[in-house]
Amino acid sequence: MERQIMTRISSQAEAAAATGIDRHHPQNLVELKNIDKVYPNGTVAVERANLDIAENEFFCFVGPSGCGKSTIFNMITGLTEHTGGELSVLGTESKEARKENEIAFVFQEPTLLPWNNLLENVSLPLKLRKVPKKQRHEEGERVLELVGLKDYTKSLPSQLSGGMKMRVSIARALISRPKLLLMDEPFGALDEFTRQSLQDELLRIWSQDQRMTVLFITHNVFEAVYLSSQVVVMTPSPGRISDVIQIDEPFPRGENFRVAPSFSQYVQSVTSSLEH
């Protein structure tokens, strides 16, 4: 019998029961309970957002511009305060979790220091924490090797392609060994070939780190389905979480999944949810 794809679920518990997935009872790293974000001018950016995010999950957030995806990320990282509801990150408040260096962020642009070589760029977070030079350079070499750039430690950002710069940005985020990695459209400006290559690279890195959870914003439904264990669908005016769609496909994934009938079905399900 053809696999029945669930397109709308009211909670992760329902999804796990329906798909038969056993995540070994993981702890929730992030919990959003009726979260609101209202700006002083009265604009409602996010309304009644409810979401549980467990350890070692890969969540992709999709939705039109202005639906509150980045706002939710900013609340999780403590860069902005929620105005209603309850938000827990790693069992504490967002700002406290960030102070413990358990949260890392990859932005849309690599934001590398042009005068620093790659080793110095990726080890900058450890330098700011006053980690000894030898130790931070050892860690820098580790993460550069992890993203396939071990031979470019002395290179400057100006000598790199766009895809390589994004790899450096990812390496810099990984150097603190975060439990929670947030990525805001990191591959949006890249060509499709480079984008798919980095998708595979990211999944490889994530699969090697059994303690890291990834939250990833994208406007690309194909990318969301390929990468994630769950897709969070958001709607605008005000920003709400309308669906959480389980992608019940094993990792690691590859070209076979991209051309599989199930991939097309998942893409159709997410697209349909966005249109409602």
C-alpha positions in Angstrom: 0.0 0.0 0.0 1.3 3.4 -0.9 2.6 5.4 2.0 0.0 7.9 3.2 1.5 11.3 3.8 0.2 13.3 6.7 -0.3 16.9 5.6 -1.7 18.4 8.8 -1.0 17.5 12.3 -1.9 19.3 15.5 1.2 18.2 17.5 4.5 16.3 17.2 3.0 13.6 19.5 0.3 13.0 16.9 2.9 12.8 14.1 5.1 10.4 16.0 2.1 8.1 16.7 1.0 8.2 13.1 4.4 7.5 11.6 5.6 5.1 14.2 8.8 7.0 14.8 10.6 6.4 18.1 13.1 9.1 18.9 14.2 7.4 22.1 12.1 9.9 24.1 14.3 12.9 23.4 14.0 16.0 25.5 12.6 19.1 24.0 15.3 21.7 23.3 12.7 24.4 22.4 9.1 24.9 23.6 6.8 27.6 22.3 3.5 27.8 24.1 1.0 30.4 22.8 3.8 32.7 21.8 2.9 36.2 20.7 5.0 39.0 19.3 3.4 42.4 19.1 5.5 45.5 18.2 4.9 48.9 19.9 3.1 50.2 16.8 0.5 47.5 17.2 1.8 45.2 14.4 1.2 41.5 15.3 4.2 39.6 14.0 3.5 36.3 15.6 0.3 35.0 17.2 -0.3 32.0 19.4 2.6 30.0 18.1 2.9 26.5 19.6 5.8 24.2 18.8 8.0 21.5 20.5 11.4 20.9 19.1 13.3 17.8 20.3 17.0 16.9 20.3 18.6 15.9 17.1 15.8 17.1 14.9 16.0 19.1 11.7 13.2 21.6 11.3 12.6 23.7 8.2 10.4 26.8 8.5 8.6 27.8 5.3 6.1 30.6 4.5 5.8 33.9 2.6 7.8 36.9 3.5 6.5 38.7 6.6 4.9 35.6 8.2 7.2 35.7 11.3 9.8 33.0 10.5 12.8 35.3 11.4 10.9 36.8 14.3 10.5 33.3 15.8 14.2 32.7 15.3 15.0 36.1 17.0 12.9 35.2 20.0 14.5 31.7 20.3 18.0 33.3 20.3 16.9 36.1 22.7 17.6 38.9 20.2 14.0 40.0 20.7 11.5 39.5 23.5 8.1 37.7 23.1 5.1 39.7 24.3 2.9 36.8 25.3 3.1 33.1 26.1 5.9 30.9 27.3 9.2 30.3 25.6 11.8 27.8 26.9 15.2 27.2 25.2 17.4 24.4 26.5 15.3 24.4 29.7 15.9 28.1 30.4 15.3 31.6 29.0 16.6 32.4 25.5 19.2 34.9 26.7 20.5 32.5 29.3 20.9 29.7 26.8 22.8 32.0 24.5 25.2 33.0 27.2 26.1 29.4 27.7 27.2 29.3 24.0 24.8 26.5 23.2 23.1 28.4 20.4 24.7 29.3 17.1 23.3 31.3 14.1 24.1 31.3 10.4 22.9 34.3 8.6 21.9 34.8 4.9 25.3 36.4 4.2 28.6 34.9 5.4 29.6 38.1 7.2 33.3 37.2 7.2 36.1 39.6 8.2 37.9 40.3 5.0 41.3 40.9 6.6 41.3 37.6 8.5 42.2 34.3 6.9 39.8 31.4 7.2 41.3 29.9 10.4 41.1 33.3 12.1 37.5 33.8 10.9 36.2 30.5 12.1 38.0 30.7 15.5 36.8 34.2 16.2 34.0 33.1 18.6 36.6 31.3 20.7 38.9 34.3 20.6 36.1 36.5 22.0 35.8 34.0 24.8 39.5 34.3 25.5 40.3 30.7 24.6 44.1 30.2 24.2 45.3 30.5 20.7 46.6 27.0 20.3 43.3 25.5 21.4 41.2 27.8 19.2 43.3 27.1 16.2 43.0 23.3 16.8 39.2 23.7 16.9 39.3 25.9 13.8 41.2 23.3 11.9 38.7 20.7 13.1 35.6 22.5 11.8 37.3 23.6 8.5 38.1 20.0 7.9 34.4 19.1 8.8 33.2 21.4 6.0 35.8 20.3 3.5 38.1 23.4 3.7 41.1 22.0 5.6 43.5 23.1 2.8 42.3 26.7 2.9 43.2 27.8 6.4 45.4 30.6 5.2 43.1 31.8 2.5 41.3 35.2 2.6 37.5 35.4 2.1 38.1 37.3 -1.2 39.8 34.2 -2.6 36.7 32.1 -2.1 33.5 31.3 -4.1 30.1 32.1 -2.6 29.6 28.5 -1.6 33.0 28.3 0.1 32.2 31.4 2.1 29.0 29.9 3.3 30.9 26.8 4.4 33.2 29.0 6.4 30.2 30.6 8.0 28.8 27.2 8.9 32.2 26.2 10.3 32.3 29.3 12.5 28.9 28.4 13.9 30.0 24.9 14.6 33.2 25.7 16.5 31.4 26.2 19.8 29.8 22.8 19.4 26.2 24.2 19.8 23.2 22.1 20.8 21.0 24.4 18.7 22.0 25.7 15.2 19.7 28.3 13.6 20.1 29.1 9.9 18.2 31.9 8.2 18.1 31.2 4.4 21.8 30.5 4.3 21.7 29.1 0.7 19.3 31.5 -0.8 21.8 33.5 -2.9 23.6 30.4 -4.3 23.2 28.7 -7.6 21.2 25.5 -7.6 24.3 23.2 -8.1 26.1 24.8 -5.1 22.9 24.8 -3.1 22.3 21.1 -3.5 25.9 20.4 -2.7 25.7 22.4 0.5 22.4 20.7 1.4 24.2 17.3 1.3 27.1 18.7 3.2 24.9 20.1 6.0 23.0 16.8 6.4 26.3 15.0 6.6 27.5 17.3 9.4 24.2 17.1 11.2 24.1 13.3 11.1 27.6 13.1 12.6 26.6 15.3 15.6 24.0 13.4 17.6 23.4 16.2 20.0 22.7 19.1 17.6 19.3 20.3 16.5 19.0 22.4 13.4 16.3 25.1 12.7 16.4 26.3 9.0 14.5 29.0 7.3 13.9 28.7 3.5 11.5 29.9 0.9 12.3 26.8 -1.2 9.8 24.0 -0.6 12.1 21.5 -2.4 14.9 22.4 0.0 12.7 22.1 3.0 11.5 18.6 2.1 15.0 17.4 1.3 16.6 18.6 4.5 14.1 18.2 7.2 12.6 15.7 9.6 9.7 18.1 10.0 8.5 21.2 8.0 6.9 24.0 9.9 4.4 25.9 7.7 3.7 29.5 8.6 1.0 31.9 7.3 1.0 35.7 7.5 -1.2 38.5 8.9 -0.6 37.7 11.7 2.2 35.1 11.6 0.9 31.7 12.7 2.1 28.1 12.6 -0.5 26.5 10.5 1.0 23.0 9.9 3.8 20.8 11.0 4.5 18.2 8.4 6.5 15.1 9.2 9.0 14.0 6.5 9.1 10.3 7.2 12.2 9.4 5.1 15.4 8.0 6.5 18.8 9.8 6.6 21.2 10.1 5.0 19.4 11.3 1.9 20.7 11.7 -1.6 19.8 12.0 -5.3 17.5 9.0 -5.1 15.2 10.8 -2.7 15.1 13.9 -4.9 13.7 11.9 -7.8 11.5 9.5 -5.7 7.7 9.7 -6.0 7.5 10.3 -2.2 9.6 13.4 -2.6 7.1 14.9 -5.1 4.3 14.0 -2.8 5.8 15.7 0.2 6.5 18.8 -1.9 2.9 18.8 -3.0 1.7 18.5 0.5 3.8 21.4 1.8 2.8 23.5 -1.2 -0.9 22.8 -0.7 -0.5 23.7 3.0 1.1 27.1 2.0 -1.8 27.8 -0.3 -4.5 27.4 2.4 
